[in-house]
Each structure stands twice: as C-alpha cells, then as structure tokens.
Amino acid sequence: MESSSPSVPFPLLQAPVESTYRACTIPYRFPSDNPRKATPVEIQWIDLFLNSVPSFKQRAENDPTVPDAPAKAEKFAERYTAMLEEMKKNPESHGGPPDCILLCRLRELVLRELGFRDIFKKVKDEENAKAMSLFEGVVQRNDEIEDDGKRVENLIRGILAGNIFDLGSAQLAEVFAKDGMSFLASCQNLVSRPWVIDDLDAFKSKWTKKSWEKVVIFVDNSGADVILGILPFARELLRRGTKVILAANDMPSINDVTYPELVEIINKDADGKISGVDASNLIVANSGNDLPVIDLSSVAPEFAFMANDADLVVLEGMGRAIETNLYAQMKCDSIKIGMVKHPEVAQFLGGRLYDCVFKFNEA
C-alpha cells in the first residue's frame, strides 16, 4: 500500500489530539523565553545536528546515484550548516523555533533538493544481508527458552541490542565505521537493569496473562534493528495468534528501513511462514512518515484505517519512542522502547549514555 492521500491523526492517540498530544518529548523552550533569542537547550541541540554534518556529507559524497556527488555533498554541508548557525542567532528563522522534527526535516529538505534521495542505501543493503544471515540462529535461540517470561525478556533485549545500529548518532556512526556491530555481544552488553525507564517486569507479568489481538509496531532502523530485534518479537506475537502490523517509513531517512525495503525483507517461505510460524496475520504498512522521528498527528490514512482497532502500539527507536512520543497517551496499551544514544537525551532523562528505555502503559 502506497500512501498518496493527505495525512490524518493516528487513531489510537487519546482525543482531543490538538490539546493532549505533543510530538516532541524534550521542550527546547518555554512560553516565557524570548522568541528572538535561542535558549541554551536549543543551542545544545543545534550543535548536536551540526556535529552530524560531516558523517552525512561523507555518505552523500559516496552516493553513486547522484551525478557530481562530492560537489553537491559540499553544498549540502554548507547550506545545512548555514541554516543551523542562523537558527542560533534567530530561532524563528527557517520555520522555527527549532525542535527535533524541524531540525530533521530541514536536513532532509536540503539533501532532497540537491538530488540525494537515499545516501545510506548501500550500508542499509549490506546490513540487511548480514542480519538476514543471522536471523535463523537468533530465532532458534529464542525458541529454546521454555519459560514464557524469560523468552519475552530475551526478545526485548534483542530489540534494544538491534537498536544500537543507528547511523544518526555521530558517536555510533564512528564505532560502526571501525568494526561493525556484533548482535550477540550487544545483547549481552546492554547496561544493567534497572534501566532509566524500566517497566519490563510489569510487561512480562501482563505477557504471561494476556494475548493482544492486534499489535502495531512502528519500526526503526534497517539491519540488525528490524531483522534481529523486531522480527523475532513479531514472530512470537504471530505464534500467539496476534495480528501484527509493521509500520515503516514512506521515504528514506538516515538508515531507517522504508516500506518497500521492509516488504522485500519479509520474505515468507512458500507456505507463508517465517521460520516455521504462520505469517498470514503479518501486514507491512506504509506509515506515511519520512523522518527518523514521527509526529503521530500526521500519518497515512490507509495505515490509520488498518491500525484503528489495535490493542497494543509499540513505538521503537530513539527517534520515534524517546525524542518523540515518549509521553504520548494512547487509547490502548503501549510500549515505547529504545536505546539512549545522545548524551543530551541521557541528560534529560537523568540516565546514562546507551541506557535503555522500556515504557509500558496499560490503557
């Protein structure tokens, strides 16, 4: 399903959406702040986006689909840097005051204007292939855990470990360039519990008592994140008789998996199964989103219609579940899960860098 209609609010947000929902979690400014002077938090976040410019420029330079890529990458770096510096002087420039949605949107606009559609395509394809080769081993290890609670904890740890693969974080892009990521080591090396937000025990006890009928999962990154983290969890839900909708981005942004890529990844075998589990209740949907963060007041109408009667919503990844939507209130049960990959987010939450968030709210 391709999205072409105007967007609508996600139907499972508490109504009225206009007054109860605010997409961005971290307030960069308050009404009492001078509208013409950047706040310390705005400057801190503008700097974070400035720090990521070199890694984006490098990816753009090497995009084989764009003629004259190095010169255009240079132009991207100049233009986006100038916008960010201007916002420091006048936060109301470029559609401000800034928040994480606007800062991401401006970066995408500049890239697309210069002809860069998907500068992370090559690394996404490589990581997807690598993760696919490990998938069977990961689900086999999960299947060997007989205790229901322990198995779901293992699946949740897998989602968090997979979420490390994030090239939107300057530090992680650097680590990744050096030696890639080992999924198993990442699972074992998660920071110790309790995490900065840790409702895992409450969720485990609910999991053993209840099966949800329909679950919507907003997925995040390509590679280990979606294939080794989300897919084994979705497969476990399918095994329990739950309908599962995986919602992916309409357009490329950083290394987030897109709707067409996810359709390709979910390669059911000839019997319509994923590693022995019937996958006829699995749907891949186009969320209508085109950023690494998501504003749930604006999703694709076809997707909204499909998700309307879900009884559990899962938002995954730092962009969708922490920097946006951490406090979004749903009409049904919800999970916000992700790893804290920016020092600024850790500071806001009062946690550690690479700490984990597992927020479970019952309707």
C-alpha positions, 0 to 999 in steps of 0.5 A: 500500500502506497500512501498518496492521500493527505495525512490524518491523526493516528487513531489510537492517540487519546482525543482531543489530539490538538490539546493532549498530544505533543510530538516532541518529548524534550521542550527546547523552550518555554512560553516565557523565553524570548522568541528572538533569542535561542535558549541554551537547550536549543543551542545544545541541540543545534550543535548536536545536528551540526556535529552530524554534518560531516558523517552525512556529507561523507555518505552523500559524497559516496552516493553513486546515484547522484551525478557530481556527488562530492560537489553537491555533498559540499553544498549540502554541508554548507547550506545545512550548516548555514541554516543551523548557525542562523537558527542560533542567532534567530530561532524563528528563522527557517520555520522555527523555533527549532525542535527535533522534527524541524531540525530533521526535516530541514536536513532532509529538505536540503539533501532532497533538493540537491538530488540525494534521495537515499545516501545510506542505501548501500550500508542499509543493503549490506546490513540487511544481508548480514542480519538476514544471515543471522536471523535463523540462529537468533530465532532458534535461540529464542525458541529454546527458552521454555519459560514464557517470561524469560523468552519475552525478556530475551526478545526485548533485549534483542530489540534494544541490542538491534537498536544500537545500529543507528547511523544518526548518532555521530558517536555510533556512526564512528564505532560502526565505521571501525568494526561493525556491530556484533548482535550477540555481544550487544545483547549481552552488553546492554547496561544493567537493569534497572534501566532509566525507564524500566517497566519490563517486569510489569510487561512480562507479568501482563505477557504471561496473562494476556494475548493482544489481538492486534499489535502495531509496531512502528519500526526503526532502523534497517539491519540488525534493528528490524531483522534481529530485534523486531522480527523475532518479537513479531514472530512470537506475537504471530505464534500467539495468534496476534495480528501484527502490523509493521509500520515503516517509513514512506521515504528514506531517512538516515538508515531507517528501513522504508516500506518497500525495503521492509516488504522485500525483507519479509520474505515468507517461505512458500507456505507463508511462514517465517521460520516455521510460524504462520505469517498470514496475520503479518501486514507491512504498512506504509506509515506515511512518515519520512523522518527518523522521528514521527509526529503521530498527528500526521500519518497515512490514512490507509495505515490509520484505517488498518491500525484503528482497532489495535490493542497494543502500539509499540513505538521503537527507536530513539527517534520515534519512542524517546525524542518523540512520543515518549509521553504520548497517551494512547487509547490502548496499551503501549510500549515505547522502547529504545536505546539512549544514544545522545548524551543530551537525551541521557541528560534529560532523562537523568540516565546514562549514555546507551541506557535503555528505555522500556515504557509500558502503559496499560490503557 
